[in-house]
Amino acid sequence: VLQAKSTTGGADLLAVLVQRHLAGRTVVEILLVLDAAVVVLGFGVFGSKAALYALIAAYVTSKVSDRLTEGIKFAKAAFVITERENQVAKALMEQLKRGVTAIEARGMYSNSARGMLYCVVSRREVVRLKEIVYGEDPRAFISVTDVREVLGEGFDVYEKRVSGKKSRDSI
């Protein structure tokens, strides 16, 4: 229901209305706060044990709802700082079959130029990425972060709705 930008007319309707004024928060986050407020108000009537179970249920429900509305196809983004950017990038492209973007960077401690590579991979490919990078440059610095949505070659295709029909756009 939330993924379709609709409501059931219950507390989620209030959450959608509140979200219009708090654009930085998701409907699911606001719904969790509203549910928690109801549980706190009912604490005196139902007792602490019931309130604790209700808070846990609200939290779990919000996490599941977040996963469903945001999508469950997570990926990982790796930032690799290396002095051997050409060798590392070539190895990643050949062995992982993933695109790599080079970004000019400068180490502030050493004040020297460094190559920084950006590569988005699936969760299963992270271990292999680290093996490849450290095989080419044992002194490399790798930072891996979560990516919530990836659109483009090798990942999902962007689909927009046109008059109720799905339409695929190229990136």
C-alpha positions in Angstrom: 0.0 0.0 0.0 2.8 2.5 1.0 4.8 1.5 -2.1 1.9 2.5 -4.3 1.7 5.9 -2.5 -1.6 5.0 -0.9 -3.0 4.5 2.6 -5.4 2.2 4.3 -7.0 5.1 6.0 -5.6 4.2 9.5 -2.5 5.6 11.2 -0.6 5.4 7.8 -2.9 8.2 6.5 -1.8 10.4 9.4 1.8 9.5 8.7 1.5 10.4 5.0 0.0 13.8 6.0 2.8 14.5 8.6 5.4 13.4 6.0 4.4 16.3 3.7 5.8 18.6 6.4 8.8 16.4 7.3 10.1 15.6 3.8 13.4 14.3 5.3 11.6 11.4 7.0 10.0 8.4 5.4 6.3 7.5 6.0 7.5 4.3 7.7 9.6 6.3 10.2 6.7 8.6 11.0 4.4 5.6 11.4 6.9 4.0 13.8 6.8 7.2 16.0 3.0 7.3 15.9 2.8 3.6 16.8 5.3 4.1 19.6 3.2 7.1 20.9 0.1 4.9 21.0 2.0 2.2 22.9 3.3 4.6 25.4 -0.2 6.0 26.0 -1.5 2.4 26.5 1.3 1.5 28.9 -0.7 2.3 32.0 -3.7 0.3 30.7 -2.0 -2.8 29.4 1.2 -2.9 31.5 4.9 -2.9 30.8 5.1 -6.4 29.4 2.5 -5.8 26.7 4.0 -2.4 26.0 7.4 -3.8 25.5 6.1 -6.5 23.1 4.1 -3.9 21.2 7.2 -1.7 20.8 9.2 -4.6 19.5 6.4 -5.5 17.1 6.2 -1.9 15.9 10.0 -1.7 15.4 10.1 -5.0 13.4 7.1 -4.0 11.4 8.8 -0.7 10.5 12.0 -2.5 9.4 10.1 -4.9 7.2 8.0 -2.1 5.8 11.2 -0.1 5.0 12.7 -3.0 3.2 9.5 -3.5 1.2 9.0 0.1 0.2 12.7 0.9 -0.4 13.5 -2.4 -2.1 15.4 -5.4 -1.0 18.0 -5.4 -3.7 20.9 -3.8 -1.8 24.3 -3.4 -3.3 27.7 -2.2 -1.9 29.8 0.7 -3.1 33.5 0.4 -2.7 35.9 3.4 -2.6 39.4 2.2 -3.1 42.3 4.6 -2.6 45.5 3.3 -4.2 48.7 4.3 -5.8 48.1 1.7 -8.5 44.7 2.8 -9.7 45.2 1.6 -13.3 46.2 -1.9 -12.4 43.5 -2.2 -9.7 40.8 -0.8 -12.0 41.8 -3.1 -14.9 41.7 -6.2 -12.6 38.3 -5.2 -11.2 36.8 -4.7 -14.6 38.3 -8.0 -16.0 37.6 -10.2 -13.0 34.4 -8.8 -11.6 33.0 -7.6 -15.0 32.0 -4.3 -13.2 32.5 -0.7 -14.2 35.0 1.4 -12.2 35.1 5.1 -12.0 38.4 6.9 -11.3 38.2 10.0 -9.1 41.2 12.3 -8.6 42.0 12.6 -4.9 44.7 14.0 -2.7 45.8 12.6 0.7 45.5 15.5 3.2 48.1 14.0 5.6 50.7 13.3 2.9 49.5 16.1 0.6 50.1 13.7 -2.3 48.0 12.7 -5.3 46.2 9.4 -5.0 43.9 7.5 -7.2 40.4 6.8 -5.8 38.3 4.2 -7.5 34.5 3.9 -7.1 32.9 0.5 -7.9 29.4 -0.7 -7.1 29.1 -4.5 -6.6 26.6 -7.0 -5.3 26.9 -8.0 -1.6 28.3 -11.4 -2.7 31.1 -9.7 -4.7 32.5 -7.6 -1.8 34.9 -10.4 -0.6 36.1 -11.0 -4.2 36.6 -7.2 -4.7 38.8 -7.0 -1.6 40.9 -10.0 -2.8 41.4 -8.4 -6.2 42.3 -5.0 -4.8 44.8 -6.4 -2.2 46.2 -8.7 -4.8 47.1 -5.7 -6.9 48.0 -3.3 -4.1 48.5 -4.6 -0.5 48.7 -1.0 0.8 45.3 0.1 -0.7 42.6 1.6 1.5 39.1 0.3 1.0 35.9 1.8 2.3 32.7 -0.2 1.6 29.2 1.3 2.2 25.6 0.2 1.6 23.8 1.3 -1.6 20.0 1.3 -1.4 19.3 1.4 -5.1 21.3 0.9 -8.2 20.1 1.6 -11.7 22.1 0.9 -14.8 24.0 -1.7 -16.7 24.5 -4.9 -14.7 21.8 -3.8 -12.2 18.1 -2.8 -12.3 16.6 -0.9 -15.2 14.7 2.3 -14.5 11.0 1.9 -15.1 8.7 4.9 -15.0 4.9 4.8 -15.1 3.3 6.5 -18.1 -0.5 6.5 -18.1 -0.7 3.5 -15.8 1.7 1.5 -18.0 5.4 0.7 -17.3 7.9 2.3 -19.6 11.6 1.6 -19.6 14.0 4.5 -19.9 17.7 4.2 -20.6 20.0 5.8 -18.1 
